[in-house]
């Protein structure tokens, strides 16, 4: 009986540890993914901002030249 209980407890402990490890791994993976995604998004945003600024400056210069 004791051996069966110990074996069951060991299995439950292993299972619990595995769950905790998986949770931590998933959290870290998600953090990494989010960081990467945010970096890429920020790069895109910066590129678009630069493009918009260039267009606006071009238009402003054209206006100035017309006057």
Buried (B, 14 or more C-beta within 10 A) or exposed (E): EEEEEEEEEEEEEEEEEEEEEEEEEEEEEEEEEEEEEEEEEEEEEEEEEEEEEEEEEEEEEEEEEEE
